[in-house]
Amino acid sequence: MLNLKKIFLKKSDFNKTGLNIYTKINRYINEFFEANLIVDMGNKQKHIFGANTKLVVLKNTGAVFVDGLNQNF
Protein backbone atom coordinates (compact mmCIF):
# COMPACT_ATOMS: atom_id res chain seq x y z
CA MET A 1 0.00 0.00 0.00
CA LEU A 2 1.28 3.46 -0.90
CA ASN A 3 1.75 5.73 2.11
CA LEU A 4 1.53 9.27 0.70
CA LYS A 5 2.14 10.92 4.08
CA LYS A 6 5.68 9.54 4.29
CA ILE A 7 6.54 10.21 0.64
CA PHE A 8 5.00 13.69 0.23
CA LEU A 9 5.12 16.22 3.04
CA LYS A 10 3.31 19.00 1.17
CA LYS A 11 1.55 19.50 -2.15
CA SER A 12 4.52 21.29 -3.70
CA ASP A 13 6.63 18.12 -3.17
CA PHE A 14 4.44 16.10 -5.55
CA ASN A 15 5.73 14.91 -8.88
CA LYS A 16 3.23 14.50 -11.73
CA THR A 17 2.11 11.03 -10.60
CA GLY A 18 1.75 12.12 -6.99
CA LEU A 19 -0.23 15.21 -8.00
CA ASN A 20 -2.57 13.04 -10.10
CA ILE A 21 -3.17 10.75 -7.10
CA TYR A 22 -3.73 13.77 -4.82
CA THR A 23 -6.24 15.25 -7.28
CA LYS A 24 -8.10 11.96 -7.66
CA ILE A 25 -8.33 11.46 -3.88
CA ASN A 26 -9.68 14.99 -3.42
CA ARG A 27 -12.25 14.40 -6.16
CA TYR A 28 -13.43 11.22 -4.42
CA ILE A 29 -13.57 13.00 -1.06
CA ASN A 30 -15.74 15.74 -2.59
CA GLU A 31 -18.03 13.15 -4.21
CA PHE A 32 -18.35 11.26 -0.91
CA PHE A 33 -19.12 14.54 0.89
CA GLU A 34 -21.81 15.48 -1.66
CA ALA A 35 -23.32 11.97 -1.37
CA ASN A 36 -23.45 12.42 2.43
CA LEU A 37 -21.15 9.42 3.00
CA ILE A 38 -18.48 11.23 5.05
CA VAL A 39 -18.26 13.82 7.81
CA ASP A 40 -15.73 16.62 7.70
CA MET A 41 -14.03 16.68 11.11
CA GLY A 42 -12.19 19.93 10.35
CA ASN A 43 -8.69 21.07 9.56
CA LYS A 44 -5.66 21.04 11.81
CA GLN A 45 -2.44 22.98 11.57
CA LYS A 46 0.57 21.82 13.61
CA HIS A 47 2.33 25.18 13.63
CA ILE A 48 1.74 28.71 12.34
CA PHE A 49 3.17 28.30 8.83
CA GLY A 50 2.63 24.55 8.60
CA ALA A 51 0.41 22.72 6.20
CA ASN A 52 -3.25 22.10 7.02
CA THR A 53 -4.35 18.52 7.58
CA LYS A 54 -7.93 17.70 6.61
CA LEU A 55 -9.70 14.98 8.58
CA VAL A 56 -12.75 13.20 7.17
CA VAL A 57 -14.55 10.17 8.60
CA LEU A 58 -16.90 7.71 6.92
CA LYS A 59 -20.47 7.68 8.17
CA ASN A 60 -22.12 4.29 8.66
CA THR A 61 -23.73 4.58 5.22
CA GLY A 62 -20.32 5.44 3.75
CA ALA A 63 -18.74 2.40 5.40
CA VAL A 64 -21.44 0.14 3.95
CA PHE A 65 -20.92 1.71 0.52
CA VAL A 66 -17.14 1.27 0.62
CA ASP A 67 -17.49 -2.29 1.92
CA GLY A 68 -19.69 -3.09 -1.10
CA LEU A 69 -17.24 -1.79 -3.69
CA ASN A 70 -15.63 -4.43 -5.89
CA GLN A 71 -12.65 -2.16 -6.70
CA ASN A 72 -13.56 -2.01 -10.39
CA PHE A 73 -14.47 1.68 -10.43
C-alpha positions in Angstrom: 0.0 0.0 0.0 1.3 3.5 -0.9 1.8 5.7 2.1 1.5 9.3 0.7 2.1 10.9 4.1 5.7 9.5 4.3 6.5 10.2 0.6 5.0 13.7 0.2 5.1 16.2 3.0 3.3 19.0 1.2 1.5 19.5 -2.2 4.5 21.3 -3.7 6.6 18.1 -3.2 4.4 16.1 -5.5 5.7 14.9 -8.9 3.2 14.5 -11.7 2.1 11.0 -10.6 1.7 12.1 -7.0 -0.2 15.2 -8.0 -2.6 13.0 -10.1 -3.2 10.8 -7.1 -3.7 13.8 -4.8 -6.2 15.3 -7.3 -8.1 12.0 -7.7 -8.3 11.5 -3.9 -9.7 15.0 -3.4 -12.2 14.4 -6.2 -13.4 11.2 -4.4 -13.6 13.0 -1.1 -15.7 15.7 -2.6 -18.0 13.2 -4.2 -18.4 11.3 -0.9 -19.1 14.5 0.9 -21.8 15.5 -1.7 -23.3 12.0 -1.4 -23.4 12.4 2.4 -21.1 9.4 3.0 -18.5 11.2 5.0 -18.3 13.8 7.8 -15.7 16.6 7.7 -14.0 16.7 11.1 -12.2 19.9 10.3 -8.7 21.1 9.6 -5.7 21.0 11.8 -2.4 23.0 11.6 0.6 21.8 13.6 2.3 25.2 13.6 1.7 28.7 12.3 3.2 28.3 8.8 2.6 24.6 8.6 0.4 22.7 6.2 -3.3 22.1 7.0 -4.4 18.5 7.6 -7.9 17.7 6.6 -9.7 15.0 8.6 -12.8 13.2 7.2 -14.5 10.2 8.6 -16.9 7.7 6.9 -20.5 7.7 8.2 -22.1 4.3 8.7 -23.7 4.6 5.2 -20.3 5.4 3.8 -18.7 2.4 5.4 -21.4 0.1 4.0 -20.9 1.7 0.5 -17.1 1.3 0.6 -17.5 -2.3 1.9 -19.7 -3.1 -1.1 -17.2 -1.8 -3.7 -15.6 -4.4 -5.9 -12.7 -2.2 -6.7 -13.6 -2.0 -10.4 -14.5 1.7 -10.4 
